[in-house]
Amino acid sequence: MTEARRPVKKRPMREVLAEAAFQLFLDRGFERTTVDDIVARAGVGRRSFFRYFPSKEDVVFPDHERCLTDMTELLKAADDGDPVVAVCDAARLVLRMYAANPEFSVQRYHLTREVPGLRTYELSVVRRYERTMAEFLRGRFADAPDGPLHAEVIAAAVVAAHNNGLRSWLRSGGDGDAEAAVDHALGVVREVWGARGAGSAERSADDEDDVVVVVASRGTPMWRVVQRVESALEKD
């Protein structure tokens, strides 16, 4: 009895085009590869290419739009917990996207290092992630002192920490534990800016009551300043 063959799952056209493009970029170089070359390698027409990618640069980053959508949805669904933890979790979505295909991610990393235009494009993509996080944080810090400023600073810190760990992994050729490297870097951000950190942007009403302002002349000894602070706290 002949065994029935399982139907072959058709690969998404977006994936086919991205793979064809990268094969050509590696063989010929990015600048010398045209859209016509890519569609010829993929065996499709130009219309198919532009249905999925607005430009040749976009095919280098085929997965960022989906990841950005996932990040937006994750932050919308975030509960009332620590907002810094929420944006760190959102950054991990980008890490997992890269880690899902290490070979492709390492090739892309080297390609963007070689082509200045791609590096600029990549920075614009990173900036979109940062704006998404900052918008979420502005909503959470709306009533906090300097809330918008803290939102921008924290979002930039999360992106910088994430990229530090991710690029370290990419430079190694995709060896080692990418998630551990990024978690370590994001841990620094949580330590400084998290709900219990010294730099927290969210403060309770009780915390505000504990603020003491001391005015002293430039030549006042430090022991005298400390004495005044202690005296003010004792009065409370």
Buried (B, 14 or more C-beta within 10 A) or exposed (E): EEEEEEEEEEEEBBEBBBBBBBBBBEEEEBEEBEBEBBBBBBEBEEEBBEEBBEEBBBBBBBBBEEBBEBBBEBBEEBEEEBBBBBBBBBBBBBBEBBBEEBEBBBBBBEBBBEBEEBEEBBEEBBEEBBEBBBEBBBEBBEEBEEBBEBBBBBBBBBBBBBBBBBEBBBEEEBEEEBBEBBBBBBBEBBEBBBBEBEBBBBEEEEEEEEEEEEEEEEEEEEEEEEEBEEEEEEEE
